[in-house]
């Protein structure tokens, strides 16, 4: 999750945020990213679309659930494995 999250990181100065917060948020939402706010080239905060915040919150809640983590551990130990081709067949999207 961490690597994927930080691949979506963008940067903006306070002046850019003040000049067009709505535009920056709409752009970030369409790209699935968030904005690290900089002051004198130093990070001071994060600005993210509500959809990104909701997704992040949902992930954090799931990962704080012992039952969820137990189910993940159990699923990872199951012997049944599927190739990408098998998954495509099951979903009916194979060529």
Secondary structure by P-SEA (a helix, b strand, c coil): caaaaaaabbbbcaaaaaacaaaaaaaaaaacbbbbbbcccccccccccaaaaaaaaaaaaaaacaaaaaaaaaaaaccccccaaaaaaaacccc
